[in-house]
Each structure stands twice: as structure tokens, then as C-alpha cells.
Amino acid sequence: MGHSVGQVAGFAGVTVRTLHHYDEIGLLVPGGRSHAGHRRYSDADLDRLQQILFYRELGFPLDEVAALLDDPDADPRAHLRRQHRLLSDRIGRLRRMAAAVERAMEARTMGINLTPEEKFEVFGDKDPEEHAEEAERRWGGTETYAESQRRAARYTKDDWTRIQAEVASWGERYAALMEAGEPAAGERATDLAEEHRLHIDRWFHPCAYEMHRCLGDLYVGDERFKAFYDSVRPGLAEHLRDAIAANAARHGE
């Protein structure tokens, strides 16, 4: 007589409603009925349900699952090979995700190694964690982000004061060249773009030209970064982005 819908729901860990839905759309039509007209599932039906649930777990929509299972050219071995490949890919992704989470957890315990009083002395009314949170959202789990956090954790108040002084000096000189009408592709602008890259590379994380280009796009595309640079001089974010691109180009990147 086969298995009842309630039994199958219990075996598979799904709801009766789900099995009814699969029947209604033709994805899993039970092979038999009881004398009273109730659904009865054969072993072959259970095998098909197992295949359905496997593909659903991997995120396949129901119509694609149906196409895969009803492919006349497919055989059980083909499904097993496909499943093995998909599972191997999933395991690899999960392992990478676990490693990323571990690095993010480690990095999160570091942060800026200053007391609240020292943070205020160095950064004034600007919150150094504001951009840190955005950076973690975008790059948390990457080795670049972890390296930045490792370096930041070692810096003293004097280090942060020096970093802030370098940023302020650079900003004054960049604003001056813009005031003078220097083009973004000019020598003065690209020299300061290179100084900007080296500042990141020295204090925070390795910053190759390709990454610097990405950061330049971010300075324009993200309102918070754009507001920071444009507070030095209106239009500086876009000017700097173009200077970064020109600097990368002149170095063959």
C-alpha cells in the first residue's frame, strides 16, 4: 500500500502541505491511492522526494528541479555525479565562509587601541568607528581587512596623531592644487594620488594600483566617503578618483 502522506512528511522533515503542493504542481505525484482515496507513496516516490529536497537545499527553484528530474537523457548516476559536484562546491564555500568568520571575529577583537579619551584627542568629534563599520561590512573576512585590523591594533596615540597629521597635510595640499586649477591627470595631482596610495599601504594594508582604483570609485560612490573628501574641498572626491586612475595608468596599471 505504500506510505501515507503523514508518514512521508515525518520521514523527510517536510510538512504535509508541502507534499500536497508538490503533488498539485506535478513535481511529486504519489504512485498510489488507498481505497479511501488517500495518497500513498512508493519507495520510488521517496527516492524522487530525496532528489527534490537535495536540489531545494542547494537553492534550485521548483521548475528547475522538475526539469532536472524529468530529463529523459539523465540517469541516476548522472544525478549522483551532479550532486557530488554541487555538494563539494557547497562544502568549499562553507569552509571559506567559516575561515572568513574566524578572521572577522579575530579582527573584531582588535580595533583601534585607544581609550575613549585618547580617541577624542586624536579624532575630535569624528567617530573613527564609523568608517570602520562600513569597511567591515564591505570587506570583513578578507585578508586585507584582517591585516588592516592587525596593524590598527598595534598603533599608539602618537601613531594615530601622526596618521591624522599626514592626512591633514595631504588634504591641504590637494585642496590647494584644485584651487590652482590643476587637472586630475596633471603631475601634481597624480603625485598626491601616489602619496595617498602609499599612505594606505604604509599604515593600513597593501594597496596595489588596482585596489587603489577601487577605493577611488568608492570615494565617489559612497556618500559617507564622498562627504569626508568633499568636506576638505567641494569636488575633491571626484577629482581624487580621476587622479588615482591617472596615476595607476602612468605606472602601467
C-alpha positions, 0 to 999 in steps of 0.5 A, spaced: 500 500 500 505 504 500 506 510 505 501 515 507 502 522 506 503 523 514 508 518 514 512 521 508 512 528 511 515 525 518 520 521 514 523 527 510 522 533 515 517 536 510 510 538 512 504 535 509 502 541 505 508 541 502 507 534 499 500 536 497 503 542 493 508 538 490 503 533 488 498 539 485 504 542 481 506 535 478 513 535 481 511 529 486 505 525 484 504 519 489 504 512 485 498 510 489 491 511 492 488 507 498 481 505 497 479 511 501 482 515 496 488 517 500 495 518 497 500 513 498 507 513 496 512 508 493 519 507 495 520 510 488 516 516 490 521 517 496 527 516 492 524 522 487 522 526 494 530 525 496 532 528 489 527 534 490 529 536 497 537 535 495 536 540 489 531 545 494 537 545 499 542 547 494 537 553 492 534 550 485 527 553 484 521 548 483 521 548 475 528 547 475 528 541 479 522 538 475 526 539 469 532 536 472 528 530 474 524 529 468 530 529 463 529 523 459 537 523 457 539 523 465 540 517 469 541 516 476 548 516 476 548 522 472 544 525 478 549 522 483 555 525 479 551 532 479 550 532 486 557 530 488 559 536 484 554 541 487 555 538 494 563 539 494 562 546 491 557 547 497 562 544 502 568 549 499 564 555 500 562 553 507 569 552 509 571 559 506 565 562 509 567 559 516 575 561 515 572 568 513 568 568 520 574 566 524 578 572 521 572 577 522 571 575 529 579 575 530 579 582 527 573 584 531 577 583 537 582 588 535 580 595 533 583 601 534 587 601 541 585 607 544 581 609 550 575 613 549 579 619 551 585 618 547 580 617 541 577 624 542 584 627 542 586 624 536 579 624 532 575 630 535 568 629 534 569 624 528 567 617 530 573 613 527 568 607 528 564 609 523 568 608 517 570 602 520 563 599 520 562 600 513 569 597 511 567 591 515 561 590 512 564 591 505 570 587 506 570 583 513 573 576 512 578 578 507 585 578 508 586 585 507 581 587 512 584 582 517 591 585 516 588 592 516 585 590 523 592 587 525 596 593 524 590 598 527 591 594 533 598 595 534 598 603 533 599 608 539 596 615 540 602 618 537 601 613 531 594 615 530 596 623 531 601 622 526 596 618 521 591 624 522 597 629 521 599 626 514 592 626 512 591 633 514 597 635 510 595 631 504 588 634 504 591 641 504 595 640 499 590 637 494 585 642 496 590 647 494 592 644 487 584 644 485 584 651 487 590 652 482 586 649 477 590 643 476 587 637 472 586 630 475 591 627 470 596 633 471 603 631 475 601 634 481 595 631 482 597 624 480 603 625 485 598 626 491 594 620 488 601 616 489 602 619 496 595 617 498 596 610 495 602 609 499 599 612 505 594 606 505 599 601 504 604 604 509 599 604 515 593 600 513 594 594 508 597 593 501 594 597 496 596 595 489 594 600 483 588 596 482 585 596 489 587 603 489 582 604 483 577 601 487 577 605 493 577 611 488 570 609 485 568 608 492 570 615 494 565 617 489 560 612 490 559 612 497 556 618 500 559 617 507 566 617 503 564 622 498 562 627 504 569 626 508 573 628 501 568 633 499 568 636 506 576 638 505 574 641 498 567 641 494 569 636 488 575 633 491 572 626 491 571 626 484 577 629 482 581 624 487 578 618 483 580 621 476 587 622 479 588 615 482 586 612 475 591 617 472 596 615 476 595 607 476 595 608 468 602 612 468 605 606 472 602 601 467 596 599 471 
